[in-house]
Amino acid sequence: MKKTLLAVAVAAALPAAAFAQTNVTLYGIADAGVGWNDTDGPGDSSTMVVNSGYMSTSRFGIRGTEDLGSGLKATFNLEAGVQLDQGLSDSDIGSRSAFWQRRAVVGLAGGFGEVRLGRDYTPGFSAAGTTDVMGYGLLGNWLTYTAQGGITTRASNGIHYTGTFSGITLRAMYAEGELLDTATTDSGGGDAWGLSGVYAGGPLTVQGYYQEVNNVVGDAVKQAGIGAGYNFGAFRLTLTYGVADADGTAVVAGGDKLQGLGLGAGVKLGTGELLAQIMQLKVDNPVAGGKDPKGTSFGIAYVHPLSKRTNLYATYGMMRNNDTGRFSILASDNSVAAGAPGADPKGFAVGIRHLF
């Protein structure tokens, strides 16, 4: 069924008066692969899997705009994750209880930028992804850092701003956590705010961000990072650094401070691209005491386009942990956990991704 017919079918469930004035688009990604995982733990640690989302999280979404005149537009975006391997929505997996858990926003856009209300990406997550050579996908991408507590991905109950001026994209966010600490009756639990800037001019990209996310008792985890990338044409390089500091009041990846440093490269091979990235992760002041956990990850992938919307990929990634390290290696919507402290998890996958 064509995309336009799907959009009409979705629109049939919406108020007729509203849809008559709104441009609505149905979009998504279908991504699945056959993989092999090895947790390097005791017993039989390796297994063959069929998983959704190695290069990109499978999803579908509805977005739209209404022209209000004088350069002003109303906007909305609803987006949900899908597990292709089991036919489940993300809301069926683990603690993901919200159906539209990826994005759920409505707002206004104009010459000033765009202001959105609801659940959306944090400024830090959006900025750091611009200097991840793997684009938050494939084994060994920058999610290997963010998912260990390095960057909060999304914020609910938020006011989100995005504006681009002279090649610099600015993002700002304030979110009410709406979590009540019953011991202190403090309602600041879960509150978050953040700022980021991304410069994209010709072959050069530079990004930086700072944000704070409170836990249930209002203690803040400070997340900051910088990065740069340069596209030479036939190949490109990226460098990214991030730090999450809980100041001894909260736990980040089993300690009170997590640092990550990543170096990535991409080389054109025929119509496709060969990607590689190496990362170092370190936790300071671990809760359990002893040696600071450290890990070094390596990821490599080849992406071959079949068309503008469909590509094949193959990817391999591994994490080398020290004696106390227990870091995982991540693809987009998949991870291979360390089977024990000091274990070296690894994975391999081949798959197909289609954009619609």
Residue frames as qw, qx, qy, qz and C-alpha x, y, z in Angstrom:
[[0.000, 0.890, 0.457, 0.000, 0.00, 0.00, 0.00],
 [0.406, 0.554, -0.036, 0.726, 1.35, 3.40, -0.90],
 [0.310, -0.123, -0.475, 0.814, 2.42, 5.87, 1.74],
 [0.244, -0.138, -0.074, -0.957, -0.32, 8.32, 0.82],
 [0.650, -0.307, -0.549, -0.427, -3.01, 5.67, 1.25],
 [0.583, -0.251, -0.643, 0.429, -1.61, 4.75, 4.68],
 [0.103, -0.013, -0.265, 0.959, -1.68, 8.40, 5.71],
 [0.464, -0.231, -0.302, -0.800, -5.30, 8.65, 4.62],
 [0.684, -0.301, -0.661, -0.070, -6.15, 5.52, 6.63],
 [0.420, -0.201, -0.532, 0.707, -4.54, 7.00, 9.75],
 [0.084, -0.082, 0.019, -0.993, -6.25, 10.30, 9.16],
 [0.498, -0.361, -0.592, -0.521, -9.63, 8.59, 9.08],
 [0.588, -0.438, -0.621, 0.277, -9.26, 7.99, 12.80],
 [0.261, -0.155, -0.232, 0.924, -8.57, 11.68, 13.47],
 [0.215, 0.686, 0.445, -0.534, -11.15, 14.47, 13.79],
 [0.553, 0.549, 0.488, 0.394, -12.21, 15.37, 10.28],
 [0.064, 0.990, 0.112, 0.065, -12.16, 19.13, 10.86],
 [0.454, -0.757, 0.369, 0.291, -8.62, 19.04, 12.20],
 [0.663, -0.053, 0.598, 0.448, -7.23, 16.87, 9.40],
 [0.468, 0.772, 0.389, 0.182, -8.79, 19.02, 6.72],
 [0.061, 0.986, -0.129, 0.084, -6.36, 21.80, 7.67],
 [0.502, -0.676, 0.530, 0.098, -3.28, 19.74, 8.54],
 [0.638, 0.533, -0.544, -0.114, -0.59, 18.13, 6.40],
 [0.774, -0.419, 0.439, -0.181, -0.08, 14.66, 7.92],
 [0.527, 0.531, -0.657, -0.089, 2.76, 12.23, 7.09],
 [0.931, -0.303, 0.185, -0.086, 3.13, 8.60, 8.14],
 [0.407, 0.703, -0.574, 0.102, 6.79, 7.53, 8.30],
 [0.843, -0.453, 0.266, -0.115, 8.99, 4.87, 9.84],
 [0.195, 0.605, -0.770, -0.055, 11.92, 2.46, 9.76],
 [0.976, -0.099, 0.057, -0.184, 11.85, -1.34, 9.47],
 [0.234, 0.681, -0.680, 0.141, 15.19, -2.87, 10.53],
 [0.906, -0.299, 0.248, -0.171, 16.03, -6.48, 11.43],
 [0.352, 0.647, -0.676, -0.016, 19.08, -8.70, 11.37],
 [0.961, -0.147, -0.233, 0.031, 20.46, -12.16, 12.11],
 [0.002, 0.818, -0.467, 0.335, 23.10, -12.01, 14.80],
 [0.817, -0.094, -0.500, 0.273, 25.46, -13.86, 17.10],
 [0.292, -0.829, 0.211, -0.427, 26.03, -12.71, 20.68],
 [0.762, -0.025, -0.532, 0.368, 28.68, -13.80, 23.16],
 [0.409, -0.874, -0.013, -0.264, 28.50, -12.48, 26.75],
 [0.462, 0.476, -0.626, 0.410, 31.80, -14.20, 27.65],
 [0.560, -0.502, 0.363, -0.550, 30.17, -15.39, 30.85],
 [0.328, -0.253, 0.900, -0.140, 30.18, -18.79, 32.54],
 [0.623, 0.314, 0.695, -0.176, 28.63, -21.76, 30.77],
 [0.447, 0.425, 0.604, 0.504, 27.26, -21.47, 27.23],
 [0.100, -0.606, -0.168, 0.771, 27.67, -17.71, 26.71],
 [0.072, 0.246, -0.496, -0.830, 27.06, -17.49, 22.95],
 [0.454, 0.460, 0.727, -0.232, 23.80, -17.67, 21.05],
 [0.129, 0.193, 0.580, 0.781, 22.34, -17.03, 17.61],
 [0.150, 0.556, 0.526, -0.626, 19.55, -14.44, 17.51],
 [0.176, 0.527, 0.525, 0.645, 17.12, -12.71, 15.15],
 [0.218, -0.557, -0.415, 0.685, 16.70, -9.16, 16.44],
 [0.223, 0.874, 0.363, 0.232, 15.01, -5.93, 15.47],
 [0.068, -0.993, 0.008, -0.098, 17.02, -2.73, 15.17],
 [0.801, -0.197, 0.062, 0.562, 20.76, -3.24, 14.72],
 [0.387, 0.267, 0.183, 0.864, 21.30, -0.15, 12.54],
 [0.238, -0.272, 0.035, -0.932, 18.21, 1.83, 13.58],
 [0.275, 0.180, 0.790, -0.518, 15.42, 1.21, 16.05],
 [0.037, -0.373, -0.782, -0.497, 12.38, 0.01, 14.10],
 [0.062, 0.397, 0.442, -0.802, 9.58, 2.55, 14.49],
 [0.128, 0.570, 0.603, 0.544, 6.57, 4.22, 13.00],
 [0.137, -0.403, -0.338, 0.839, 5.37, 7.76, 13.49],
 [0.180, 0.781, 0.536, 0.266, 2.84, 10.38, 12.51],
 [0.297, -0.391, -0.093, 0.867, 3.84, 14.01, 12.08],
 [0.237, 0.719, 0.559, 0.340, 2.09, 17.02, 10.69],
 [0.206, -0.199, -0.091, 0.954, 1.99, 20.78, 10.29],
 [0.166, 0.804, 0.568, 0.055, -0.69, 23.41, 9.82],
 [0.323, 0.258, 0.089, 0.906, 0.10, 26.76, 8.24],
 [0.165, -0.707, -0.563, 0.394, -1.31, 29.45, 10.54],
 [0.281, 0.882, 0.198, 0.322, -0.18, 32.36, 8.38],
 [0.106, -0.949, 0.244, -0.170, 2.43, 35.08, 8.91],
 [0.403, 0.555, -0.698, 0.208, 5.18, 32.43, 8.90],
 [0.418, -0.326, 0.683, -0.502, 3.73, 30.57, 11.89],
 [0.647, 0.046, -0.690, -0.320, 2.98, 26.83, 11.87],
 [0.745, -0.386, 0.381, -0.388, 1.45, 24.38, 14.31],
 [0.466, 0.407, -0.783, -0.064, 3.39, 21.09, 14.53],
 [0.795, -0.360, 0.357, -0.331, 2.99, 17.68, 16.11],
 [0.487, 0.424, -0.761, -0.056, 4.92, 14.38, 16.16],
 [0.820, -0.310, 0.353, -0.325, 3.96, 11.00, 17.63],
 [0.534, 0.506, -0.674, -0.066, 6.48, 8.15, 17.38],
 [0.840, -0.348, 0.331, -0.251, 6.51, 4.58, 18.73],
 [0.007, -0.519, 0.841, 0.150, 9.08, 1.80, 18.61],
 [0.921, 0.126, -0.066, -0.362, 8.40, -1.62, 17.09],
 [0.424, -0.438, 0.789, 0.079, 10.15, -4.97, 17.67],
 [0.638, 0.380, -0.430, -0.513, 10.07, -6.63, 14.24],
 [0.240, 0.258, -0.935, 0.029, 11.43, -9.95, 15.48],
 [0.014, 0.237, 0.908, -0.344, 8.39, -10.53, 17.75],
 [0.115, -0.555, -0.585, -0.580, 5.79, -8.14, 16.40],
 [0.395, -0.658, -0.515, 0.382, 5.70, -6.24, 19.70],
 [0.078, 0.909, 0.024, 0.409, 5.57, -2.54, 20.41],
 [0.347, 0.399, -0.542, 0.654, 8.25, -1.01, 22.62],
 [0.488, -0.450, 0.242, -0.708, 5.59, -0.57, 25.31],
 [0.953, -0.154, -0.160, -0.206, 5.51, -4.38, 25.63],
 [0.758, 0.270, -0.419, 0.421, 9.25, -4.61, 26.39],
 [0.463, -0.019, -0.501, 0.731, 10.56, -4.33, 29.95],
 [0.131, -0.555, -0.492, 0.658, 9.62, -1.08, 31.68],
 [0.001, 0.018, -0.354, -0.935, 8.65, 0.82, 28.52],
 [0.177, 0.474, 0.798, -0.327, 5.04, 1.39, 29.53],
 [0.281, 0.654, 0.064, -0.700, 4.32, 4.36, 27.23],
 [0.745, 0.453, 0.472, 0.126, 3.13, 3.51, 23.72],
 [0.434, 0.850, -0.002, 0.297, 4.43, 6.75, 22.14],
 [0.702, -0.627, 0.020, 0.337, 7.62, 6.42, 24.19],
 [0.646, 0.144, 0.206, 0.721, 9.97, 7.75, 21.48],
 [0.060, 0.046, 0.036, 0.996, 8.34, 11.15, 20.78],
 [0.077, -0.693, -0.714, -0.062, 5.05, 12.76, 21.72],
 [0.228, -0.344, -0.103, 0.905, 5.06, 16.53, 21.12],
 [0.234, 0.802, 0.493, 0.242, 2.94, 19.43, 19.87],
 [0.399, -0.498, -0.045, 0.768, 4.19, 22.95, 19.27],
 [0.337, 0.917, 0.145, -0.158, 4.61, 26.10, 17.22],
 [0.673, -0.084, 0.320, 0.661, 7.30, 26.87, 14.62],
 [0.281, 0.946, 0.161, -0.019, 8.33, 30.10, 12.93],
 [0.468, 0.748, -0.271, 0.384, 11.28, 32.35, 12.24],
 [0.378, -0.728, 0.445, -0.359, 12.21, 32.08, 15.91],
 [0.067, 0.281, -0.954, 0.084, 12.64, 28.30, 15.66],
 [0.643, -0.276, -0.592, -0.399, 10.30, 25.70, 17.14],
 [0.279, -0.312, 0.648, -0.636, 8.88, 25.25, 20.63],
 [0.632, -0.115, -0.704, -0.303, 7.44, 21.82, 21.49],
 [0.513, -0.405, 0.480, -0.586, 5.64, 20.50, 24.57],
 [0.962, -0.025, -0.063, -0.263, 5.72, 16.85, 25.65],
 [0.809, -0.355, 0.417, 0.215, 8.27, 14.03, 25.40],
 [0.619, 0.768, -0.160, 0.044, 11.29, 14.58, 23.16],
 [0.821, 0.151, -0.230, 0.500, 15.04, 14.06, 22.83],
 [0.448, -0.791, -0.056, 0.412, 17.32, 15.92, 25.23],
 [0.282, 0.923, -0.237, -0.109, 19.71, 18.57, 23.81],
 [0.334, -0.621, 0.699, 0.118, 22.73, 16.48, 24.81],
 [0.694, 0.116, 0.707, 0.075, 21.55, 13.33, 23.05],
 [0.582, 0.779, 0.230, -0.029, 20.71, 15.24, 19.85],
 [0.094, 0.916, -0.378, -0.099, 24.08, 17.02, 19.83],
 [0.471, -0.484, 0.729, 0.112, 26.30, 14.02, 20.59],
 [0.775, 0.307, 0.552, 0.011, 24.76, 12.01, 17.76],
 [0.488, 0.864, -0.059, -0.106, 26.12, 14.45, 15.18],
 [0.142, 0.746, -0.650, 0.019, 29.72, 13.36, 15.91],
 [0.702, -0.146, 0.692, -0.083, 29.04, 9.64, 16.20],
 [0.135, 0.385, -0.695, -0.592, 30.36, 8.25, 12.92],
 [0.037, -0.160, -0.976, -0.140, 27.88, 5.37, 13.21],
 [0.351, -0.266, -0.244, -0.864, 24.89, 7.63, 13.87],
 [0.538, -0.193, 0.549, -0.610, 23.67, 5.82, 17.01],
 [0.928, 0.183, 0.032, -0.322, 23.49, 2.56, 15.08],
 [0.791, 0.385, -0.458, 0.130, 25.50, -0.65, 14.45],
 [0.840, -0.441, -0.208, 0.237, 27.69, -2.39, 17.04],
 [0.623, -0.148, -0.081, 0.764, 30.12, -0.06, 18.79],
 [0.085, 0.702, 0.250, 0.661, 28.25, 3.21, 18.25],
 [0.051, 0.390, -0.387, 0.834, 28.12, 6.05, 20.83],
 [0.734, -0.438, -0.166, -0.491, 25.09, 4.48, 22.55],
 [0.794, -0.040, -0.510, 0.327, 27.72, 2.24, 24.12],
 [0.246, 0.119, -0.404, 0.873, 28.52, 5.34, 26.22],
 [0.365, -0.309, -0.032, -0.878, 25.09, 6.98, 26.56],
 [0.777, -0.293, -0.430, -0.356, 23.29, 3.81, 27.71],
 [0.635, -0.085, -0.602, 0.476, 25.74, 3.26, 30.59],
 [0.321, -0.781, -0.403, 0.354, 24.39, 6.49, 32.15],
 [0.448, -0.069, 0.167, 0.876, 26.36, 8.97, 30.02],
 [0.174, -0.014, -0.191, -0.966, 23.45, 10.88, 28.46],
 [0.405, 0.393, 0.682, -0.466, 19.73, 10.89, 29.24],
 [0.261, 0.202, 0.731, 0.598, 18.07, 10.21, 25.88],
 [0.165, -0.563, -0.510, -0.629, 14.61, 11.74, 26.28],
 [0.012, -0.097, -0.555, 0.826, 12.72, 13.92, 28.73],
 [0.129, -0.596, -0.756, -0.239, 8.98, 13.81, 29.43],
 [0.221, -0.860, -0.411, 0.208, 6.79, 16.70, 30.63],
 [0.522, -0.273, 0.147, 0.794, 9.16, 19.02, 28.82],
 [0.305, 0.912, 0.066, -0.267, 9.39, 22.37, 27.07],
 [0.721, -0.071, 0.433, 0.536, 11.76, 21.85, 24.13],
 [0.269, 0.892, -0.040, -0.362, 13.25, 24.53, 21.84],
 [0.699, 0.012, 0.463, 0.545, 15.18, 24.18, 18.56],
 [0.307, 0.921, 0.061, -0.230, 16.41, 27.01, 16.35],
 [0.761, 0.067, 0.289, 0.577, 19.01, 27.28, 13.57],
 [0.094, 0.982, 0.010, -0.163, 20.83, 30.55, 12.90],
 [0.239, 0.837, -0.486, -0.080, 23.83, 31.00, 10.54],
 [0.666, 0.323, -0.672, 0.027, 24.62, 27.30, 10.52],
 [0.059, 0.197, -0.798, 0.567, 24.37, 26.88, 14.31],
 [0.592, -0.415, -0.567, -0.395, 21.53, 24.77, 15.72],
 [0.099, -0.314, 0.598, -0.731, 20.64, 25.65, 19.30],
 [0.598, -0.374, -0.666, -0.241, 18.56, 23.42, 21.56],
 [0.123, -0.300, 0.560, -0.762, 17.20, 24.07, 25.03],
 [0.591, -0.325, -0.697, -0.246, 14.99, 22.05, 27.34],
 [0.225, -0.277, 0.618, -0.701, 13.32, 22.24, 30.71],
 [0.595, -0.196, -0.711, -0.320, 11.36, 19.25, 31.98],
 [0.540, -0.444, 0.371, -0.611, 9.28, 18.74, 35.10],
 [0.187, 0.195, -0.962, 0.048, 10.06, 15.33, 36.55],
 [0.674, -0.294, -0.137, -0.664, 6.79, 15.25, 38.48],
 [0.711, -0.086, -0.673, 0.185, 8.32, 12.76, 40.93],
 [0.438, -0.754, 0.108, -0.477, 7.50, 13.32, 44.62],
 [0.417, 0.224, -0.763, 0.440, 10.00, 12.35, 47.31],
 [0.599, -0.607, -0.443, -0.278, 7.66, 11.22, 50.08],
 [0.668, -0.323, -0.387, 0.548, 10.38, 11.63, 52.71],
 [0.281, -0.231, -0.081, 0.928, 10.95, 15.34, 52.05],
 [0.331, 0.759, 0.516, -0.221, 7.81, 16.25, 50.06],
 [0.079, -0.581, 0.380, 0.715, 10.20, 17.76, 47.51],
 [0.737, 0.541, 0.365, -0.176, 8.66, 17.75, 44.03],
 [0.185, 0.811, -0.444, -0.334, 11.99, 18.40, 42.26],
 [0.602, -0.198, 0.760, 0.143, 12.66, 14.71, 41.64],
 [0.614, 0.378, 0.636, 0.276, 13.24, 13.95, 37.97],
 [0.218, 0.932, 0.053, -0.285, 13.49, 17.61, 36.91],
 [0.713, 0.003, 0.378, 0.591, 15.88, 18.21, 34.00],
 [0.274, 0.920, 0.010, -0.279, 17.26, 21.06, 31.93],
 [0.720, -0.119, 0.432, 0.529, 19.81, 21.29, 29.16],
 [0.290, 0.862, -0.133, -0.393, 21.46, 23.35, 26.42],
 [0.729, -0.050, 0.518, 0.444, 23.37, 22.37, 23.29],
 [0.318, 0.803, -0.178, -0.472, 24.85, 23.89, 20.16],
 [0.761, 0.087, 0.548, 0.335, 25.83, 22.25, 16.88],
 [0.190, 0.737, -0.286, -0.582, 27.72, 24.03, 14.11],
 [0.727, 0.216, 0.607, 0.238, 27.46, 22.42, 10.67],
 [0.267, 0.855, -0.147, -0.419, 29.28, 24.32, 7.93],
 [0.518, 0.601, -0.579, -0.190, 30.51, 22.52, 4.81],
 [0.736, 0.123, -0.663, 0.069, 32.63, 19.52, 5.83],
 [0.196, 0.214, -0.669, 0.684, 33.00, 20.58, 9.49],
 [0.595, -0.599, -0.405, -0.351, 30.69, 19.70, 12.39],
 [0.226, 0.230, -0.630, 0.706, 31.30, 20.86, 15.98],
 [0.569, -0.574, -0.438, -0.394, 29.00, 20.15, 18.94],
 [0.189, 0.164, -0.676, 0.693, 28.82, 20.80, 22.66],
 [0.547, -0.539, -0.445, -0.460, 26.20, 20.32, 25.38],
 [0.074, 0.145, -0.726, 0.668, 25.47, 20.57, 29.09],
 [0.603, -0.403, -0.357, -0.588, 22.46, 19.23, 30.95],
 [0.112, -0.227, 0.784, -0.567, 21.40, 18.22, 34.45],
 [0.652, -0.246, -0.574, -0.431, 18.96, 15.45, 35.34],
 [0.365, -0.435, 0.557, -0.607, 17.69, 15.02, 38.91],
 [0.293, -0.080, -0.953, 0.013, 17.01, 11.69, 40.55],
 [0.401, -0.604, -0.650, -0.227, 13.94, 11.00, 42.70],
 [0.480, -0.676, -0.352, 0.435, 15.33, 12.96, 45.68],
 [0.152, 0.985, 0.069, -0.044, 16.43, 15.90, 43.55],
 [0.517, -0.573, 0.438, 0.461, 20.17, 15.12, 43.33],
 [0.562, 0.758, -0.120, -0.308, 21.52, 16.17, 39.94],
 [0.776, -0.038, 0.445, 0.446, 23.63, 14.18, 37.50],
 [0.144, 0.822, -0.197, -0.515, 25.62, 16.66, 35.39],
 [0.782, 0.249, 0.497, 0.283, 26.10, 15.55, 31.78],
 [0.133, 0.868, -0.208, -0.430, 28.46, 17.40, 29.43],
 [0.775, 0.060, 0.510, 0.369, 30.30, 16.71, 26.20],
 [0.210, 0.760, -0.283, -0.546, 32.00, 18.06, 23.11],
 [0.743, 0.105, 0.610, 0.255, 32.81, 16.64, 19.71],
 [0.236, 0.690, -0.312, -0.609, 33.90, 17.40, 16.16],
 [0.762, 0.216, 0.589, 0.161, 33.77, 15.76, 12.77],
 [0.137, 0.661, -0.373, -0.637, 35.29, 16.48, 9.37],
 [0.818, 0.382, 0.429, -0.036, 34.25, 15.05, 6.01],
 [0.242, -0.535, 0.530, 0.613, 37.15, 14.87, 3.54],
 [0.580, 0.405, -0.373, -0.600, 34.93, 13.48, 0.79],
 [0.686, 0.180, -0.693, -0.127, 36.21, 9.94, 0.37],
 [0.579, -0.245, -0.700, 0.339, 36.54, 9.52, 4.12],
 [0.293, -0.756, -0.017, -0.585, 35.48, 11.22, 7.36],
 [0.460, 0.036, -0.690, 0.557, 36.69, 11.40, 10.95],
 [0.459, -0.726, -0.186, -0.478, 34.88, 12.09, 14.24],
 [0.382, 0.108, -0.672, 0.626, 36.02, 12.66, 17.83],
 [0.514, -0.621, -0.277, -0.523, 33.59, 12.72, 20.79],
 [0.281, 0.102, -0.723, 0.622, 34.06, 13.17, 24.54],
 [0.528, -0.579, -0.304, -0.542, 31.42, 12.90, 27.26],
 [0.214, 0.108, -0.755, 0.610, 31.28, 12.99, 31.06],
 [0.564, -0.581, -0.389, -0.438, 28.44, 12.28, 33.49],
 [0.257, 0.230, -0.632, 0.693, 29.18, 13.41, 37.06],
 [0.533, -0.594, -0.557, -0.230, 26.86, 12.50, 39.92],
 [0.057, -0.677, 0.333, -0.653, 28.98, 14.36, 42.50],
 [0.155, 0.151, -0.873, 0.437, 28.91, 11.41, 44.89],
 [0.454, 0.051, 0.435, -0.776, 25.16, 11.71, 45.46],
 [0.850, 0.297, 0.124, -0.418, 23.91, 9.24, 42.83],
 [0.661, -0.191, 0.675, 0.267, 25.14, 6.23, 40.89],
 [0.562, 0.688, -0.241, -0.392, 26.31, 6.48, 37.28],
 [0.776, 0.388, -0.496, -0.030, 27.33, 3.13, 35.74],
 [0.868, -0.269, -0.356, 0.215, 28.16, 1.81, 39.20],
 [0.534, -0.134, -0.222, 0.805, 30.10, 4.86, 40.36],
 [0.009, -0.807, -0.343, 0.480, 29.76, 8.61, 40.73],
 [0.178, 0.762, -0.282, -0.555, 31.44, 9.63, 37.45],
 [0.793, 0.261, 0.511, 0.205, 31.52, 8.15, 33.94],
 [0.071, 0.726, -0.346, -0.589, 33.80, 9.35, 31.15],
 [0.796, 0.327, 0.492, 0.135, 33.81, 8.33, 27.49],
 [0.024, 0.692, -0.412, -0.593, 36.12, 9.12, 24.57],
 [0.776, 0.330, 0.536, 0.035, 35.44, 7.94, 21.02],
 [0.010, 0.556, -0.505, -0.660, 37.30, 8.14, 17.72],
 [0.715, 0.388, 0.568, -0.124, 35.46, 7.16, 14.54],
 [0.019, -0.432, 0.565, 0.703, 36.20, 6.92, 10.82],
 [0.722, 0.466, 0.456, -0.233, 34.21, 6.26, 7.66],
 [0.151, -0.406, 0.650, 0.625, 35.65, 5.30, 4.25],
 [0.716, 0.436, -0.015, -0.545, 33.71, 5.10, 0.98],
 [0.323, -0.206, 0.889, 0.251, 33.94, 1.67, -0.64],
 [0.073, 0.328, 0.813, 0.475, 32.12, 1.53, -3.95],
 [0.285, -0.569, -0.356, -0.685, 28.55, 2.69, -3.35],
 [0.692, -0.610, -0.386, -0.003, 28.76, 1.82, 0.35],
 [0.024, -0.799, 0.390, -0.457, 30.76, 2.90, 3.38],
 [0.739, -0.100, -0.579, 0.330, 33.06, 1.12, 5.81],
 [0.328, -0.800, 0.094, -0.494, 32.68, 2.45, 9.37],
 [0.714, -0.078, -0.562, 0.410, 34.88, 1.91, 12.44],
 [0.269, -0.793, 0.118, -0.534, 34.92, 3.37, 15.95],
 [0.616, -0.047, -0.640, 0.457, 36.99, 2.84, 19.08],
 [0.383, -0.759, -0.055, -0.523, 35.88, 4.01, 22.53],
 [0.408, 0.080, -0.716, 0.561, 37.30, 4.14, 26.03],
 [0.529, -0.666, -0.256, -0.460, 34.97, 4.17, 29.06],
 [0.397, 0.129, -0.667, 0.618, 35.95, 4.73, 32.70],
 [0.520, -0.726, -0.359, -0.270, 34.03, 4.86, 35.98],
 [0.189, 0.453, -0.520, 0.699, 35.45, 6.83, 38.93],
 [0.277, -0.217, 0.611, -0.709, 34.79, 5.94, 42.59],
 [0.522, -0.150, -0.749, -0.379, 32.84, 2.70, 42.08],
 [0.660, -0.499, 0.062, -0.559, 30.18, 1.95, 44.69],
 [0.973, -0.164, -0.159, 0.011, 31.60, -1.53, 45.28],
 [0.430, -0.790, 0.400, 0.176, 35.09, -0.13, 45.83],
 [0.797, -0.042, 0.482, 0.362, 38.31, -1.52, 44.36],
 [0.345, -0.126, 0.478, 0.798, 39.81, -0.76, 40.96],
 [0.386, 0.499, 0.044, -0.774, 37.99, 1.78, 38.76],
 [0.707, 0.351, 0.611, 0.052, 36.05, -0.11, 36.04],
 [0.108, 0.608, -0.407, -0.673, 37.39, 0.53, 32.53],
 [0.730, 0.323, 0.601, 0.041, 36.43, -0.72, 29.11],
 [0.032, 0.478, -0.486, -0.731, 37.62, -0.32, 25.53],
 [0.694, 0.431, 0.542, -0.197, 35.16, -1.03, 22.73],
 [0.062, -0.326, 0.620, 0.711, 35.70, -1.52, 19.02],
 [0.616, 0.490, 0.540, -0.298, 33.03, -1.57, 16.35],
 [0.060, -0.291, 0.629, 0.719, 33.20, -2.05, 12.59],
 [0.558, 0.498, 0.594, -0.296, 30.46, -2.14, 9.96],
 [0.111, -0.059, 0.599, 0.791, 29.83, -2.01, 6.24],
 [0.415, 0.555, 0.475, -0.542, 26.65, -0.39, 4.91],
 [0.194, 0.002, 0.720, 0.666, 25.62, -1.10, 1.31],
 [0.435, 0.385, 0.226, -0.782, 22.71, 0.87, -0.21],
 [0.378, 0.288, 0.840, 0.264, 20.28, -0.95, -2.51],
 [0.093, 0.734, 0.451, 0.498, 18.27, 2.25, -3.07],
 [0.005, -0.543, 0.198, -0.816, 17.75, 5.62, -1.37],
 [0.628, -0.458, 0.141, -0.613, 15.53, 3.95, 1.25],
 [0.979, -0.180, 0.037, -0.092, 16.88, 0.41, 1.59],
 [0.248, 0.714, -0.642, 0.126, 20.32, -0.87, 2.60],
 [0.928, -0.140, -0.330, 0.100, 22.09, -4.01, 3.73],
 [0.108, -0.819, 0.463, -0.321, 24.63, -3.99, 6.57],
 [0.867, -0.101, -0.430, 0.230, 27.11, -6.19, 8.40],
 [0.157, -0.813, 0.297, -0.476, 28.51, -5.22, 11.79],
 [0.795, -0.138, -0.500, 0.315, 30.87, -6.57, 14.46],
 [0.147, -0.788, 0.246, -0.546, 31.62, -5.14, 17.90],
 [0.767, -0.206, -0.530, 0.297, 33.45, -6.12, 21.06],
 [0.303, -0.867, 0.165, -0.359, 34.16, -4.67, 24.52],
 [0.682, 0.131, -0.566, 0.444, 37.37, -5.37, 26.44],
 [0.503, -0.805, -0.051, -0.311, 36.76, -4.84, 30.18],
 [0.164, 0.517, -0.712, 0.446, 39.34, -4.68, 32.95],
 [0.243, -0.057, -0.928, 0.278, 38.98, -6.89, 36.05],
 [0.101, 0.397, 0.641, -0.649, 36.14, -4.79, 37.51],
 [0.290, 0.237, -0.281, -0.884, 34.59, -3.54, 34.27],
 [0.362, 0.319, 0.871, -0.088, 31.20, -4.80, 33.18],
 [0.291, 0.490, -0.123, -0.812, 30.41, -2.59, 30.19],
 [0.695, 0.407, 0.591, -0.054, 28.13, -3.78, 27.39],
 [0.158, -0.154, 0.545, 0.809, 28.58, -3.36, 23.63],
 [0.408, 0.559, 0.516, -0.505, 25.56, -1.78, 21.91],
 [0.211, 0.309, 0.626, 0.684, 23.98, -1.54, 18.49],
 [0.216, -0.350, -0.159, -0.898, 20.92, 0.71, 17.99],
 [0.704, -0.353, 0.033, -0.615, 18.23, -1.31, 19.78],
 [0.956, -0.088, -0.276, 0.049, 20.38, -4.25, 20.91],
 [0.131, -0.792, 0.546, -0.238, 23.11, -4.81, 23.44],
 [0.847, 0.036, -0.510, 0.144, 25.44, -7.64, 24.40],
 [0.495, -0.807, 0.192, -0.259, 26.02, -7.55, 28.15],
 [0.228, 0.514, -0.786, 0.256, 29.16, -8.71, 29.94],
 [0.777, -0.247, -0.551, -0.179, 28.46, -12.09, 31.51],
 [0.727, -0.543, -0.258, 0.333, 30.58, -11.28, 34.58],
 [0.154, -0.944, 0.202, 0.211, 33.00, -8.59, 35.83],
 [0.305, -0.566, 0.656, 0.396, 36.01, -8.59, 33.53],
 [0.651, 0.324, 0.673, 0.134, 34.16, -10.40, 30.72],
 [0.038, -0.364, 0.420, 0.831, 34.59, -9.29, 27.10],
 [0.585, 0.502, 0.577, -0.270, 31.20, -9.33, 25.31],
 [0.049, -0.305, 0.587, 0.749, 31.07, -9.35, 21.53],
 [0.593, 0.482, 0.559, -0.321, 28.53, -9.59, 18.74],
 [0.101, -0.159, 0.656, 0.731, 28.07, -9.86, 14.97],
 [0.476, 0.538, 0.586, -0.374, 25.03, -9.25, 12.77],
 [0.086, 0.033, 0.593, 0.800, 23.91, -8.92, 9.16],
 [0.214, 0.577, 0.675, -0.407, 20.63, -7.25, 8.36],
 [0.173, 0.454, 0.521, 0.702, 18.43, -5.04, 6.20],
 [0.021, -0.504, -0.412, 0.759, 16.96, -1.60, 6.89],
 [0.147, 0.513, 0.607, 0.589, 14.11, 0.06, 4.99],
 [0.007, 0.287, 0.284, -0.915, 12.92, 3.64, 5.44],
 [0.054, 0.540, 0.736, 0.405, 9.34, 4.58, 4.59]]
